[in-house]
Amino acid sequence: MIQTADVSDVRNPQKHRFPSPVHNPMLHHLGIALQIGAMTFLPLLIIYQLNFGFQLVVMPVCTIVGIIAFALGTRLREKE
């Protein structure tokens, strides 16, 4: 028996369209800003710590805040 390809998908071009990745540009830009802020803040925090120093508990707290900000920015960018 000869197998034939299913051509029903070819006749429906709407099925192959990809949705727009950015449904809310404001959330997308806010997510980018959060990610850039986190990626800028953490190295500056390390430089400040090396030059001036501060209490030991500040570094882990700021690192956790940076991780949360970056994760939130990623969620906002991927939100549909």
N, C-alpha and C positions, 0 to 999 in steps of 0.2 A: 504494500500500500504506500502511495506517495503522500508525504506530509507537505502541506502547504502552509505558508506563513499567514498569520492573522494580520490582515491589512485594515482592520477596523480602526486602529489607532491612527493610521495615516490620514484617514478621512476626517478625523476630528482634530483640527489644529489647536483648539482651545485646551485640549487635554495636555498638550506638550508645552504650554506657556508656563514660564516660571513667574511666581508672584514677585512683586516688587520687594526687595529686601528691606526697604525703609518705608514703613507705613506712617511713622510720625517722625519727621526730621528733627523736631526739637528734642525728643528723647534720644535720638541717635547722637546729636551734637553734645547733649549733656553727658552721655556715656563716654564719648571721646574726651571731653573736658575732664571728667573724673579720672579716666585712665592716664591721661597726660599729667594731671596733677599728682596722682599717686606715684607715677614713674619719675617725676621731678622732685617731689617732696622727700622720698626715702633716701636717695643719694645725698641730697643737701643735709638731711638729718645726720647722716653718717659723718659728713665733713664737719658739721657743727660739733658733733660729739668728739671727734678727734682733736679739734682745735680748742674748744672751750670746756667741754665736759658738762655733764649734768647728772642728776640722780639715776641710779641703776634701773629703777622701775620705768623710767620715761621711755627708754628705747624699745622694750617689748610692747608697751602700750601703743606707741606710735606705729610700730610695725604692724600690729593687729589692725589698727585703724586704716593704715595704708592698704592692707590686704582686703579689708571689707570694702573700701572705696573702689579698688580696682575690680573686685568681683561685682559690685553694684553697677559700675560702668559697663562691664561686659554684658550683664543682664539687660541693661537699658539698650545697648547697641543691638542685641539679638532679639529684642522684643518685637513681636509682629503686631 
